[in-house]
Amino acid sequence: MPNTGASHSITIRLQMDHQPGLFAKAAEIIGRLGGNIGAIDIVKITKGKITRDVTVDTSSDEHKEQITEELNQIDGMKILHISDRVFLMHLGGKIEVNSRFPLQSRDELSMAYTPGVARICEAIHKDPQLAHNLTIKKNTVAIVSDGTAVLGLGDIGPEAAMPVMEGKAMLFKEFGGVDAFPICLDTRDTEEIIRTVKAIAPGFGGVNLEDIAAPRCFEIERRLQEELNIPIFHDDQHGTAIVMIAGLINALKVVNKDAKDIKAVVAGVGAAGTACTKMMLDLGIKNIIGLDRTGTLYSGRDKMNDSKVAYAEITNPHKIKGGMDEAIKDADLFVGLSGPGVLSLEQLKTMAKDPIVFAMSNPTPEIMPEVALPHVAVMATGRSDYPNQLNNVLCFPGIFKGALKCRAQSITEKMKLAAAYAIAETVKENEICADYIIPGVFNKDVARNVAKAVKKAYR
């Protein structure tokens, strides 16, 4: 049966003759084809006809067409309309701006705007630091993207990236109480992106860089952090790394292994893979082997850009050469940030006893849990339909909440590691097991715990 979900959910408006058993035929077809029926609502009843809205979770556009085509063949039944619930949610965008105070009198208007607002402007002009308390800067983050590395979609451009950035803004507000605004830039020029972010920075307390392709994202983040006095955080790098490390902290407890003793393999050494590796080194792991499409990275290898050369210098201490076959042998940990099918079952079986597999590529992981689970001690993915979802939403709302509260000028390595431990420790010691190494994404304690840890770790 196909793997259905709300992300491909439709509402079908069916008009049918008012006769017994007709709707049962429709339900039988939907079930037989693997659709999952949700709400069933009667819209109206007229003489001899009944109209129903039927919500169905499907797995793909092709799956939707298959179901609707068969429904259309039932005598006495007609499809009036099909609504895609995901598209309906996005009509007009997903976020809006609201005023914090009503403007219902002349007094309120004179305080919020002219002439009263002039006093606030003058105060900030004399002391620019007051902007942190007297404007939205105190609790507002810019989500900046150029649309060059969006989810698993790749380079789709700034307009197509907007729905993702809007969704990110929703997550900031829902989980961290942080206001965020999506800013998608119609440029791929590193210098222009840096100039633009610097120009808009006065209105924000922090900047979340999102879905900017490597290796440009490294330079953009580094330069902005050097040239601005507010925290700059590339979530694709550091958010992924923090959540992965949080899961690893608890996974190591399940298998009773120490970080300093394990061998780790990282498939995919782009932005996220590099950040994960650096945090793994900070955790105490000494033997890490990274792989790209060419094979293992080692000092002196040909066909490496500057970032990969730097990566090779701090990893693969034994200079293992070759591909996954050579790298994965006797490894305790596999971290996948590449694509589907990168790790085979045969390769998995050569890992050390009680292996940990974090297959984080979305939507299709490096190896499917159904294949890996009989042969691993702990399995985690980036998906919500399996246990141990390694999702960045566990990190970035709390990171920024804590950073804004303490007016941090940057997010340090110490703060990142503190955030990872805070996420890990949200799972109580007596609850940690192979299927529960990371808290759920709707656990409200996570952002609060992360914010406290980040604030404490700053400086």
N, C-alpha and C positions, 0 to 999 in steps of 0.2 A: 504494500500500500504506500502511496506517496506521503511525504512528511508535510502535513498541512499546518497552517498557522494563520494568525490574524494579519500578517504582513501580505497575504494574498486573499484577504477576505472580501466577499462580495455580498450585496443584497439583491436578490432576484425578486422582482414584482411579477407574480403569477396571477393571471386571470383564468379561472376555470369554471366549467359547468358545475352547477350545484348538484353533485351526485355522489353517493357513498363510494369510498375507495379510490377516488381519483387522486386526492393528495397523497395517499399511501403509495401510489405508483411513482409519484415524483420523489418521495422520500426514499423509496427503494432504489431508484436510479442513482440518486446522490450518494447513498451509502455504498452501493455496489462499486461505484467509480472512485471511492476513497475520499469523498467530500465529508466534512464534519458539520452537521447542521447545528446552528446556534438558536437564535431567537426566531420565533414564528409569530407574526402579527397579522391579524385581520385588518385590512385597510377599509374595505367597504363590502356590503352585501346588497346586490340589486336583484331584481327578478330573474331567477335562473342562473345568476353568476355570483361568484365569490372571488374577491381579490385579496391575495396574501403577500406580505413581504417575508421572504425567507433568507436568513443570513447563513452563509456557507463559508467555512474556512477551506481554502484550496491550497495547492502547492506551487502553482505557476500559472502564467497566462494560458499556456496550452491546456492545463488541467481545467481551467475555467471554461474554455471553449468546448472541451469534450463533454462536460456536464451540461452546459446550456444547449448544445446541439441535440443531445438525447432527450432533454426535456421538451424541446420544440417538436419532437416527433410524437408526443402523446396526444391522441385525439381528445378534443374537448378542453385543451389547455393551451394558453398563449402567454409568451413572455412579453410583458409590456415594457419593461425597463430593467437594466442591470446597472447597479451602482458599485463602483470600486470604493470600498470604505477608506482605503489609504489615501486615494485622491481626494475624497470628500474632506478628510481631516486637514488636507493641505490647502483647501480653497481659501484664498486671501492670506496665506501664510499662517504660521503657528504661534506667533508672539505679537504683542501690542504694547504700546506705552500708556501707562495710567498715571494720573496725578495722585500724589500722596495726600493732598489736602483739597477740599472743595473750594471753589471760587463762587460764592453765593452772595457776596456783599461788596460794597465799595471798599470797606476796610480791608477785607481779605485780598482784594485785587491790589490795593495800594501797598500791601506788605509783600505779596508774592512777586509783584512786578513794580512798575514805576509808580511813585518815586522811591518807595522803601528799598527796593533792590539795589539802588545806587550805593547805599551805605555798605552793603555786603561786598559789592565790587571794590569799593575803596579800601575796605579792610583787607581783602585778599591782595590787592595791589601793593599794600604796605607789607604784608606778610604772606607770600604765596603758599606757605605751609597750611594756612587756614582753609585752602581749597579741599583738603582731605576731610574736614569736618563740615564745611558749609556748602558743598556741592555733591553731586552724585559720585564724584571721584572716590569717596570713602568706601563705596560698595559696588563698583562697576568695573567690569572687565570687557576688553575688546577681544572678540574672536576673529582673528585675521587669517584669511586663506587666499591663495591664488588659484585654487581648484585643480592643482596638478597631480595630486595623489589622494583622491577621495575614496575612502572605504576600499572596497575591492574593485572599484570602477576605473581607477587610474586618472588620467588627464582628461577631465570633462569640462574644464573651464569654470569661470567664476559664477555665472548664472546658475548652472546646474549644481554647483556646490552649495548654493544658498539654503536648500531644504535641510541639508546636514548641519549647517551652522546654526540655523534656527532651532533645530532639535537640540543642539548642544546648549544653546541659551536656555531652553526649557529645563534641561538637566541641571544646569547651574542653579537656577532658581528653585526648582523642586527639591533638590537634595542638599544644597548648601545655603539657600537663602541669598545667593549672590546674583545681582543683576548683571546680565551680559548682553552684548549686542553684536550681531554678525556683520562683519565687514569683509566683503569679497572683492579683491582687487583685480582689475583687468590689466595685469602686467605680470611677466615672469622674470623681469629684470631684477636681479638681487639688489642693486643700488637703489632702484626706484621703490622697491618694497620697503627697504630700510628708511629711506627719506619719508615715505608716506606715513609709516607707523610713528616715526619720530614727530611728524607734524600733527598727528591727531592725539598724541600721548597726553597732553594736558588734561583731557577730559576723562581719563581712565586711571584706575588704581593699579591695573595690571594688564598684561597682554597674553592671551592664549593663542599661540601659533598653531594652526590646524591644517593638516592635509597639504603641506608644501613638500614637494618631492626632494629626496636626497640626491646629491650632497648639498644643494643650495640651502636647505633648511639649517644645516649646521652653522654656516657662515652668517645667515640672517639672525639666528638666535644669539650667537656669540657677539656680533656687532651691536645688536640692540641692547643686550645686557650691559655691554661696556659703555654705551653712549646714553642710556636712560637710567633714571634712578627709581624705577618701578620694576617689579618682578616680571620677567619674560619666561614663558613656560611653553615649550613645544610638547604638547600632550602626546602626540604620536610616538615621541621618543620616551619621555620621562614618565608619563602616566602609565604607559604600557609596562615600563620597567618596574615601577613601584608596585603595581598590582601583581606582576609576575613574581617579584621577590616576596611579597606578602604570602602568596600561595606556596612558594618554595619553603619559606620558614616553617610553615605547618606541615608540608609534605615530608620534610626531613625528619620531623618528629614521628610521623607515621612509620617511616622505614628505619628509624633509629640510626641515622647517619649524620656525620658532622660535615659542614660545608667545606672545611679545609681538606677533607679526605676524598671528596668525590671528583669524578671526571664528568664534564659537561660538554654537550655538543649544541651549537647554535646554528640552525639552518636559516640563512637570510641575515646578512650583516648590513642592512640599510639603516635608516634612522632608529627604528625600534630595536633591532638586533644589537646595534652598537651600544645603545643606552642600557639595555638589559645586561650586556656583558660587563659594562663598567660597574653596574650595581652588584653583579655577581662577584666581581673582584673585591668590592667594598665589603661584601658579606663574608669574604674569606676563601672563596673558591679559587684555587691556584691553577687548575688544569682545565682550560676552556679551549675548545677547537671550534672555530667559525668556518662556515662554508658559504660560498656563493655558487653561481651557475657553473663556474669553471672547476670548482672543487675546494679543497681545504685552503685556508689562508695561512701562510707561514712567511717568516721574514726572508726576503729575497725572491719571492715568487714574481713571475712576470704578470703583466696585464692587471695591475692594481692601480686605482686612483689614489690620491693622497690620503683620503680617509681610510681606505683599506690597508694602505701601507702602515698607517698609525695603529690600526687595529691589530695587524699581524705582529707588531712589535711588543704588544702587551699580552698576547695569547699564544696558544700552541707551543708550550715550552719544549716539547719533544720533537717539534717540526714534523708532525705527521703529514705525509703527502698522499694525494689520491682523492677519492670521493667519499660518499657516505659509508660505503662498505668499510673503508679503512678507519674513518673517524669514529663511527658508532660502536665499534668493538669494545666491550667491557665498560661502556659509559654508564654512569648512574643516572644521568639526567639528559633528556632531549628537550630543547626549546625550539619550537617551529614558528618562524615568522616569515614564511616564504610563500608556499602555495600547496595545493592538493597533490597527494601522491608522492611527496618527497621522501617519506619514510615507509619502506615496505615491511611486511610482516617478517620476512626472512632477516632483514637487517635488525628489526626490533628484537628478535630472538637471540641476537649476539650481544645484547647489552648485559650489564652486570646483574646480579641477583637483586630482586625488588626494584626494578627501574621506575623512574618517574618520567612521565611523558606529558609535556605541555604543548599540545598541537593547537596553536593559537590563530592560525590563518582562518579568515572568514570569507564566504560562508562555508567553504569546504576545507576542513583541516588537513594537515599533512598526512595524517592517518586517521581513519574513522574510528571512533570509540568502540563500535561493535567488533571491529577487527582486533583492536589493541587490548581491550580490557581483560581478556583471559590471560594475558602475558605480562601485565604491568601491576605494580603495587598501587600507584596513584596515577590517575588520568585527569587532565583538565583541558578545556578548550575555550574559545571565545564565544561559543554559542550558548543561547539561553535554554535550549532543549536537552541539555545534558548536565549532570552535576558538575560543580566546580567551574562556574563561568568566570573567566578572568576578564573582567570588564572595566574599562577606564573610569566609568562613572563612580566606582568605589574610591577613586583618587582625586580627580581634579576639583570637584566642588569643595571638599574639605581642605585641600592644599591652598586654594585661593582664599577660602574663608579665613583660614589661620593667617595667611600672609597679609591679607588686608587688615585684619584686626591689629596686628603688631606693626603695621606700616613697613613691612619688609621691603628692602630695595632690590632684593634678589631672592631666589629660592636655591639654597645651598645644598650640597651633597648630604650634609648632616640632616637637613630638613626632609629630604627625600627618603632617607633611610628611616627616620623617625616616623614618617607617614606609612611606610611599608610595615613596620612593626605595629603601628596602631591598627592598621587593617587586620593584620594577622591576629592580634590579641583580642579583637572583637569576637572572634570565635573562642569560647571558653575552653580551657585545657581539657575538661572532661567531655567535651563535645567533638574534639578533633578526631577525624577518622578519614579513611580513604575517599569517601564521598562528600566530605565536608571539611575542606581545608581553607575555604575562603567564604566570608559572609555573603549573603544574598544581596542583590543590587537594591532591594527596597528596605534594607535594614537601616533605619534612621539613625542608629548609633554610630554608623561608620563615619559620616562627615563630621559629626561632633568630636569623635575621638581623634580623627586626623587633624582637625583644626587645632585642638588643644596640644597635640604632640608637635605640630609644626610651629606653633607660637612659642612653645617651650624651647624648641631646638634652635630657634633663630638667634644667631650669635651666641 
